[in-house]
């Protein structure tokens, strides 16, 4: 009885079904990779903005300190 069930299961999936599942898997992996690269790109852009903001903040602090010193 068990052998009959396993032979029925083998007939349920054709080669085309297996190929479609494989293509779907490859597609999902590629989509995940593209999303990973997108997040990586966003992170690098954000890091560049943070560095630029820190530099502008330090320049502003230096100008403020110079203004305070010259005013005294």
Steps between C-alpha positions, in 0.01 A plus 500: 500500500782737584668433165184595314482835681862583425455415131196732491705777652768457237244546227358816655815702429615509141835622374337830409377543857850441634643742243240763597584456869871533426444815292285643780779427749761667279272802455450533877873476565574766238230731640647458848846582367375815325319611817820439698697718257231769523523507880879502482486797262259686729725433798808635322311813391375551855854459635626761254228741616589438865867575435410819312262608779770441762748706299250787465424483874869518590554794266204678663641432847841634398341818361295544818805454721701749288214751524485461879878535538520806271206661676666477841 
